[in-house]
């Protein structure tokens, strides 16, 4: 289960007890990932279509994405978390 704390985009996987911070949300050009141990990430649209994959990402370039909702699945050595964000 993933818990959202307020509006700061901090997500905690209660089964694994770790937090992943992403910002800003909504995003215009770059989505920043403040987590050092992210091994890979997969970006999906709301229909579940895989948009792109990333290895050891610190940022996600969102400039070419259409406006809408997206899901970023982040894999770390501790497990997998999903972050939902809006592209302006």
C-alpha positions, 0 to 999 in steps of 0.5 A: 500500500502507498500512502500520500502525505499532504500535497508534498508528493511524498509517498511511503510504501508501508510494506517496505517503509521508505519514502520517495519524493518527486516534485513539482506536481503538476510538472511543466518540463522536468520531474525531479526524483529525490531518492538516491537508490532508484535503480530504474523507472517506467513511465505509463499513461493513464491507460497503462501504456508504457511511455518510456523507461529510465535507468538510475533517473534523477529527473524525468524530461516531461517537455514532450508529454501531452497534458494529462495524468501519468504514473511513474513506477520507481524500482529501488533495492527496497521494492517498487513504488508508484508516483502519480503526477500531472503534466500541465 
